[in-house]
Amino acid sequence: MQNILAVSGIKKLAGQTLWYGLPGVTSRFLGYLMNLSLPLIFKEPAITADLTLVYATVAFLNIIFTYGLETAYFRFSSTEDRGRLYSTLSLALLFSTLLFSAILWALQDQLAAWGRLGNHTEYIRWMIGIVGIDALSTLAFAKLRQEDRPRRYAVARMASVLVNIVVVLVFLGIIPRYLHTHPQSSLHILYPSQESGIVWFLIGNFFGSLFSLLLLSKEWMSIRFYFDAILFKRVMHYAWPLVLVGMGGIANDMLSRLLYQFVVDLPAEEAKHQLGVFGNIVRLSIVITIAIQAFRMAAEPFFFNRSQTADAQKTYARIMNYFVIICCILFLGLSLYIDLIKWFFEAIDRARWTEGLYAVPLIAMANIFLGIYYNLSIWYKLTNNNFTGALITIGGTIITILLTTSLIPLLGYLGAALASFCCYLFMMTSSYVIGQKHYPVPYPVKKIVFYLTLAAGLYGLHRWLIDLVEHPAVNMGLATALMAVFLYAVQRQEQFRWARVNKA
């Protein structure tokens, strides 16, 4: 009976992932395609370095602005009055967002100087707007996920990215072409001579986020002007370590991009070039990150709701197994066929963007480790050991700082990739070892290690073979054959369990 319940739980999570995850995947994928358009619009990677730096900063600020309230909302919504909880946290979020935004606004000139943005303080202003609006949307989106309302969630998420894309297309594509044939048009006022065009990506993001917030007006209208100070104190006692977790996680993810141009031993212009290239490398590997984020959107409320059932640990273990399989398939799909990306960039005269592609598979595997860590992290969230989770993340951050500052000057892109790989490997293994002592889950460790090793080995075999025979047809043929080998191995390993799932 427990096996049947565990299987039904997995099916439920799969359904929730389709509802909550796929809209997120679709919207993020559209944004991902827009980011990949950067090499089509800007020939030199250095031009996009400022954008890479700003968005790395946005990721840090999102953690500060939301300070763990999303996870805390899921944690307390099962034991507290949801209306009172939502109103209390929303009012706190509104006040803190206004406060943090005002502080950043007052420091915009200093922030632009620290980031080597030159006279582009407008980047900082648009960044503040993006972070502030996204923060105000956080609890509204969490409310939709908690109340199982995927359609409103999907519409708001999709609308944000679509508006973003429209703004970028209009102001970086359509209007510049119009102005080329109409030099006397008053629209020229939109394009100061010192402007690189990068700012339109930030403007598009701002209006996309704003439109999404407007679509969530019904959720904002449900807020009552009632603040429960005692409840908020309890929530913050639970949530404050999550700020450390989030900051450490973002540091591990973004620190290499924030520090790259400052630690590499190159002239400033070449350092910006490499930062632009490295930003594009990370965007290529984000296909795995998109899948991880989609899974997390469905999994976090599911894990909390499932925690009181007798088969919770077995369900978590099976979910981890399937999660690793999917991530390995994505890893091989990206790594085995990465030369397609190289050939595309070379065909459009953007060969300089491909100089760091060799680091993409390592970053992709690092992201798989991060995804496994996110799955493992449920133990400290359920057992109220968030501070231990924070210590693990801080340990990863120390590794990131040490390896980023020491390896990037020596190895460049590969050094940054190695820093992420080692950091996430440490976090994954530490969380598993400590978590098994506090909240034992029977994860299929041997099988997971087998899948990860097989995926990495097949990629290594592919690179070795195509070095012996350099021909596009051989390259793609081998990639397809090796992907089939992995799928066959999965089928052999999982056939009996899948048969039980289909019968359930």
ChimeraX attribute file (.defattr): number of C-alpha atoms within 10 A of each C-alpha:
attribute: neighborCount
match mode: 1-to-1
recipient: residues
	/A:1	7
	/A:2	13
	/A:3	14
	/A:4	14
	/A:5	17
	/A:6	25
	/A:7	24
	/A:8	15
	/A:9	19
	/A:10	19
	/A:11	16
	/A:12	14
	/A:13	19
	/A:14	17
	/A:15	13
	/A:16	22
	/A:17	22
	/A:18	17
	/A:19	21
	/A:20	26
	/A:21	25
	/A:22	18
	/A:23	21
	/A:24	24
	/A:25	24
	/A:26	17
	/A:27	22
	/A:28	22
	/A:29	18
	/A:30	17
	/A:31	19
	/A:32	18
	/A:33	14
	/A:34	16
	/A:35	16
	/A:36	15
	/A:37	11
	/A:38	18
	/A:39	22
	/A:40	13
	/A:41	12
	/A:42	15
	/A:43	16
	/A:44	18
	/A:45	22
	/A:46	19
	/A:47	20
	/A:48	23
	/A:49	24
	/A:50	21
	/A:51	19
	/A:52	20
	/A:53	23
	/A:54	20
	/A:55	16
	/A:56	20
	/A:57	21
	/A:58	19
	/A:59	18
	/A:60	20
	/A:61	20
	/A:62	19
	/A:63	22
	/A:64	19
	/A:65	24
	/A:66	25
	/A:67	24
	/A:68	21
	/A:69	25
	/A:70	18
	/A:71	19
	/A:72	21
	/A:73	22
	/A:74	22
	/A:75	21
	/A:76	18
	/A:77	19
	/A:78	12
	/A:79	9
	/A:80	13
	/A:81	10
	/A:82	16
	/A:83	13
	/A:84	18
	/A:85	22
	/A:86	26
	/A:87	20
	/A:88	20
	/A:89	22
	/A:90	23
	/A:91	17
	/A:92	16
	/A:93	22
	/A:94	16
	/A:95	11
	/A:96	19
	/A:97	21
	/A:98	13
	/A:99	13
	/A:100	16
	/A:101	18
	/A:102	13
	/A:103	12
	/A:104	16
	/A:105	15
	/A:106	10
	/A:107	12
	/A:108	19
	/A:109	18
	/A:110	13
	/A:111	16
	/A:112	19
	/A:113	13
	/A:114	10
	/A:115	15
	/A:116	15
	/A:117	19
	/A:118	11
	/A:119	12
	/A:120	18
	/A:121	16
	/A:122	16
	/A:123	22
	/A:124	24
	/A:125	18
	/A:126	21
	/A:127	22
	/A:128	22
	/A:129	20
	/A:130	22
	/A:131	25
	/A:132	25
	/A:133	20
	/A:134	21
	/A:135	24
	/A:136	25
	/A:137	24
	/A:138	18
	/A:139	24
	/A:140	22
	/A:141	22
	/A:142	20
	/A:143	19
	/A:144	18
	/A:145	22
	/A:146	20
	/A:147	10
	/A:148	16
	/A:149	14
	/A:150	19
	/A:151	13
	/A:152	15
	/A:153	23
	/A:154	20
	/A:155	16
	/A:156	23
	/A:157	25
	/A:158	21
	/A:159	17
	/A:160	23
	/A:161	26
	/A:162	17
	/A:163	20
	/A:164	24
	/A:165	19
	/A:166	14
	/A:167	21
	/A:168	22
	/A:169	16
	/A:170	14
	/A:171	18
	/A:172	17
	/A:173	13
	/A:174	11
	/A:175	15
	/A:176	15
	/A:177	12
	/A:178	12
	/A:179	14
	/A:180	10
	/A:181	9
	/A:182	13
	/A:183	10
	/A:184	9
	/A:185	11
	/A:186	9
	/A:187	13
	/A:188	14
	/A:189	8
	/A:190	10
	/A:191	12
	/A:192	9
	/A:193	9
	/A:194	8
	/A:195	12
	/A:196	13
	/A:197	18
	/A:198	19
	/A:199	18
	/A:200	20
	/A:201	22
	/A:202	25
	/A:203	22
	/A:204	25
	/A:205	25
	/A:206	25
	/A:207	20
	/A:208	26
	/A:209	28
	/A:210	21
	/A:211	19
	/A:212	23
	/A:213	24
	/A:214	13
	/A:215	19
	/A:216	20
	/A:217	12
	/A:218	11
	/A:219	17
	/A:220	18
	/A:221	8
	/A:222	12
	/A:223	17
	/A:224	14
	/A:225	10
	/A:226	13
	/A:227	17
	/A:228	12
	/A:229	11
	/A:230	8
	/A:231	16
	/A:232	16
	/A:233	11
	/A:234	12
	/A:235	19
	/A:236	16
	/A:237	14
	/A:238	21
	/A:239	25
	/A:240	17
	/A:241	21
	/A:242	24
	/A:243	20
	/A:244	23
	/A:245	24
	/A:246	23
	/A:247	23
	/A:248	25
	/A:249	25
	/A:250	21
	/A:251	24
	/A:252	27
	/A:253	24
	/A:254	23
	/A:255	23
	/A:256	27
	/A:257	25
	/A:258	19
	/A:259	17
	/A:260	24
	/A:261	25
	/A:262	17
	/A:263	17
	/A:264	23
	/A:265	14
	/A:266	13
	/A:267	10
	/A:268	14
	/A:269	12
	/A:270	15
	/A:271	19
	/A:272	23
	/A:273	21
	/A:274	25
	/A:275	30
	/A:276	27
	/A:277	26
	/A:278	30
	/A:279	23
	/A:280	25
	/A:281	25
	/A:282	20
	/A:283	16
	/A:284	23
	/A:285	24
	/A:286	19
	/A:287	21
	/A:288	24
	/A:289	21
	/A:290	20
	/A:291	22
	/A:292	23
	/A:293	17
	/A:294	23
	/A:295	25
	/A:296	19
	/A:297	18
	/A:298	23
	/A:299	24
	/A:300	20
	/A:301	22
	/A:302	20
	/A:303	21
	/A:304	19
	/A:305	16
	/A:306	18
	/A:307	15
	/A:308	9
	/A:309	12
	/A:310	12
	/A:311	18
	/A:312	19
	/A:313	20
	/A:314	18
	/A:315	25
	/A:316	23
	/A:317	19
	/A:318	17
	/A:319	21
	/A:320	19
	/A:321	18
	/A:322	14
	/A:323	19
	/A:324	20
	/A:325	19
	/A:326	14
	/A:327	26
	/A:328	25
	/A:329	18
	/A:330	19
	/A:331	27
	/A:332	23
	/A:333	16
	/A:334	20
	/A:335	27
	/A:336	23
	/A:337	17
	/A:338	18
	/A:339	17
	/A:340	14
	/A:341	14
	/A:342	16
	/A:343	15
	/A:344	13
	/A:345	17
	/A:346	14
	/A:347	10
	/A:348	11
	/A:349	13
	/A:350	18
	/A:351	15
	/A:352	16
	/A:353	23
	/A:354	19
	/A:355	14
	/A:356	16
	/A:357	23
	/A:358	16
	/A:359	21
	/A:360	25
	/A:361	22
	/A:362	21
	/A:363	25
	/A:364	29
	/A:365	26
	/A:366	24
	/A:367	25
	/A:368	27
	/A:369	25
	/A:370	25
	/A:371	25
	/A:372	25
	/A:373	20
	/A:374	19
	/A:375	24
	/A:376	25
	/A:377	19
	/A:378	23
	/A:379	23
	/A:380	19
	/A:381	22
	/A:382	14
	/A:383	11
	/A:384	16
	/A:385	17
	/A:386	24
	/A:387	19
	/A:388	17
	/A:389	26
	/A:390	22
	/A:391	16
	/A:392	22
	/A:393	28
	/A:394	21
	/A:395	17
	/A:396	26
	/A:397	25
	/A:398	15
	/A:399	18
	/A:400	27
	/A:401	19
	/A:402	12
	/A:403	20
	/A:404	26
	/A:405	19
	/A:406	16
	/A:407	20
	/A:408	23
	/A:409	18
	/A:410	12
	/A:411	13
	/A:412	20
	/A:413	24
	/A:414	19
	/A:415	20
	/A:416	27
	/A:417	29
	/A:418	20
	/A:419	28
	/A:420	31
	/A:421	22
	/A:422	17
	/A:423	26
	/A:424	28
	/A:425	19
	/A:426	19
	/A:427	26
	/A:428	24
	/A:429	16
	/A:430	18
	/A:431	23
	/A:432	21
	/A:433	12
	/A:434	16
	/A:435	21
	/A:436	14
	/A:437	10
	/A:438	12
	/A:439	14
	/A:440	13
	/A:441	18
	/A:442	12
	/A:443	20
	/A:444	12
	/A:445	13
	/A:446	8
	/A:447	15
	/A:448	19
	/A:449	12
	/A:450	12
	/A:451	22
	/A:452	18
	/A:453	13
	/A:454	16
	/A:455	25
	/A:456	19
	/A:457	12
	/A:458	19
	/A:459	21
	/A:460	13
	/A:461	15
	/A:462	19
	/A:463	16
	/A:464	11
	/A:465	13
	/A:466	16
	/A:467	11
	/A:468	8
	/A:469	10
	/A:470	10
	/A:471	11
	/A:472	13
	/A:473	9
	/A:474	13
	/A:475	20
	/A:476	18
	/A:477	12
	/A:478	19
	/A:479	24
	/A:480	15
	/A:481	12
	/A:482	19
	/A:483	19
	/A:484	12
	/A:485	15
	/A:486	19
	/A:487	15
	/A:488	12
	/A:489	14
	/A:490	15
	/A:491	13
	/A:492	10
	/A:493	13
	/A:494	13
	/A:495	11
	/A:496	10
	/A:497	12
	/A:498	13
	/A:499	10
	/A:500	12
	/A:501	16
	/A:502	9
	/A:503	8
	/A:504	13
